[in-house]
C-alpha cells in the first residue's frame, strides 16, 4: 500500500497565495490514481480558524474514508488553552490520526506535545529550517513521534537539511517526509545514515505532483522491504489508524481570551536560498 502522508485540502481564508486560499483535490486525485497511490493524509490549508478548517477536512475524509486519513491542524498561539479540545474533537468525533503544526503560525508548544502524548498521536511539524528544535523535542518527549517534513526545509535550505540528518539518525522518535525535497543527494544520505525506517513518502499536494514526488522514492532503488516501509509501512506503524484513541490525563493550560490577529503571508518568503 502506498500512503502519501502530506497533503492539504479545503479552503483557506487568507487570500495571499495558494497556501491560504484553496487546496483543491480535483486534479490531485486524478494524479494520485495515475501514480498508483492508495491513501492520502489530509490536513487544512493555512487558516485563521483551524477548528472550522479541520471540520471541513473531516467532511472530505468522511465522504471517502477508504481513501483519506485526517490530521488536525492547530495553531500554537491562537489555539492556546484549547488544543486538547480541538484535537479531541478531531480524534474522537472524526477519527483523525495525527496533529499538524507549522512554524509559519508559531513555534510548537508543550501543550501540543502533551496532547500528542495523551492521545498517542504523531506530530507533523514543519520547522521551516529551525531544525535545532528537534533535539529539544526528542529529549523532552521521547514517547512522541515527530515527523519533520521536507528534511527540515521546504525552501531548499541546504544547510538546514544537512544539519537535520544528524538528529534524524540519532533520535528514535524523529522522522521525516520526502515532500518537496529537491536535493536528491540529501535523500540518499538520509536513508544511508538514518535508515529507511525513519523516512515517509509525502507529496505536499495538491500543489506538488504526487507522481513526481513518488518517482524520487523509486529512484532511491531501495530494497523491496525498505521501499515498502517508506511508502506506507512507517506511517502505519506511527499512526495505528485502526484503533480509536482514548486520552490520558493532561495538565490544564490557560485559554487565550481573544485570538491574536494574524498577518497572512508567504510561509517561505523570509527564507533565502543562495544560488537559486
N, C-alpha and C positions, 0 to 999 in steps of 0.2 A: 504493500500500500504506500502510495506517495502522498504525503501531507505537507502542504505549504503552510508554514507556521506564522506567516506575517502578511496580512492583507487588511487594508482599510475598507470601510463600507459606510454608505449613508451620506447625509448632508451635513456640512459644517455650517457655521454662521458668521465666519469672519470676512469672507469675500476678498481676501488679499492674494490668494493663489489657490491652485488645486488642492493643496493640503488642508485648507479650512473652508473650502467651498462645496465640493461634491466629490465623493468617491463612488462612481457608478460601476456596477459589476457587469453591465450588459455585454461589452466586448470582452471583458476579462474572463467571463465564464466560458465563452467560446474558445479563447486561447488556452484555458486550462484543460478543456476537453481535448483539444487538438494535441496538447502536450502529454496527455495521459495522467494528469494529476487527479487523485481521487477525492481528497478532502482539503478544505481550506479553513484556516483560523481567521476570524473576522473581529475587528475592533473599530471604533468610530474614527472618522476624520477629526482633526482638531476642532474643538467646540468650547463654548463658554459655559455649557451646562451638560456635564457628562452623564448625569442621571438620565436626562432626556435622550441623549445620543446613544447610551447603552440600551435603552428601551427600543430605540429604532433598530439597532443591530439585532436585538433579541427577536424582533418580529421577522427579520430576514432569516435568522437561524431557524426560527420556529417553522417557517414555511418549507425549509429543506434540512431537517435535522440529520438526514442521511448524507448531506453534502458539506455542512458547515459546523464548525465549533465557534464558541464565543469567548472572548477575553473582555473583561471590564476595564475600561479606560478611567483613570482617576487623576485628578489634579491635586498635587501635594499641598498646595496652599489654599485654593478656593474650596476644596473638599475637606479641609482640616476639621476634625471633630466628627465627621460623618463618613469616613472611609469604610468603616466596618458596616455601616448601614447600606452604603451603595454596593459594596462587594457582596454583602449578604443577600441583597435582593437579586443581584446578577447570578449568584451561585444557586441559591435556594429556590428562586422562582423561575429562572431562565436556564439553569443548567450550565452556566459558564464555567470554564475550567482554568482560568488564569487571570492575571492582572497586567494591564499595560500602563506604563508611566513614561513620560517624555521630559527630558531635561529642558526642552524649549518652554514647557509650562513652569516648571520649578524643580528643584532637586528633590530626590526621593527622601522620605521621612521614616522615622521609626514607626509611626502609625501605620504606614503602608506595609512595612516589613512585618510588623506584629500581626497585622490582618492576614497577610500571606501565610505566616506560620500557623495561625489559628485554623485557617481553612485548608492548610496543606496545598497551597497553590504556588505554581511558578510565577515569577515576575519577569516580564519582558520590559527591560528598562533601557531606553535609548539614552546613553550618557552624553551624546553629542561631543565626543572627544575627551571628556573628563574621565579617563579610564582609571585614574588613581583611586576612585571611589570603590573599585572592585575589591581592593584589599580590605577596606572597612566592611563592606557588605559580607565578604567571605568569612571574616573573623567574627563579626557580631552576630551573624545569622547563618551558621554553618548548616542548619537544617532547612534552609530555604534555597530553592534553585533560582538563580538569576540568569536569564538569557539576555546577553548584551548583543543587540543586533549589529549588523554591518561591520563586524570585527571592531566595534567601538566607534566608528565614524562613517556616516553616510556621505560626508563631504570629502571623502577620499583623502583624509588626513593621514598620510603615510606614517608619520611619527607616532600618532595615537594608535593606529592599528598595529604597528610593530611592537609598541610597548604593551599593548593589551595581550599579546600572545603569551607573555610571561605569566600573568595571573591566571589566564585561561588554562595553562598547562600545570600550574601548581595547586589550584584550589578545586576540590571535588564538586563544589556547588556553583561554579562559574561556567557558563556555556555561551555559545554564540550562534547567530544565524548568518547565512551566506548572502542575504539580500543586499543588492546594491554594491557588493564588493567588486571593484574594478581591477585591482592589482592581484592578478591570478597567483603570482608567486607567493603572496601572503596567505592565500587559502592553502596552497601546498604546504607552506611552512606550519600553519596552524594545525593541519592534520598530522604532520610528521611529529610535531612537538607535543601537542595536547591529546591526539588520538581522535579517531572518528567518532568515539562515543561522546565527545564534547561539542559536536557540530550538528546544527539543524538546518535543513533546507528551508529557505524563505524567499519570497519574491518581492515584497514591499509593493504588492499590487494595490489598486488597479493601474498604477502609473508606470510600473515596470512590467515588462512582458514575462510571464511565468515560464514560457518556453525557453527564453534566452537565459533566465536565471537557472533553470534546470539543466541546461546544456553545460553550465560550468561544473555542476556536480559530476556529470558523466565524463567530462574532460579530465577530472582528477584520476580517473582509471583506478578506482578503489576496488578492493576485493568485493565479491558479491555480498559477503556479510557486512563489511563496513559501509558499503553503499546503502544497504537496507537500513542500517542504523541512522545514517544521515537523512535519508529520505522519509523517515517516519518512525522508525523504532525508538529513537531517542526521545522524540516528542511524546509518544505513547507512554514511555516509562516515566517521564516527568509529570505528566498530567493525570494519568489514570482516569480517562474520561468516562469509564463505565460506572464509577462509583460516586454517588451523591455525598457531598461533604457535610459534616456537622462541625460547627466551630468550637474550638477550645475557648477558655476564658481569655479576655483581653483587658488591658488597662484602659481606663476611661481617658479620653482626650478632650480637651476643651473645644467646643464648637465655635467656629468663627462667626461673629454676629452678623456681619454683612460681607458679601464677596468683594474681593479686591478687583477693581476694574482691570480688564486685560487689554493689552495692546497686541493686536494681531499683526504678525509679520512673517516673513520667510524664515522658517525654523533654522535654515542653514546659511542665512545671509551674512552673519557675523564671522563665519569661518572662511579663511582664505587657504587656497591650495597652491603653493608655489609651482610654477611651471604649467598650470592648467588655465 
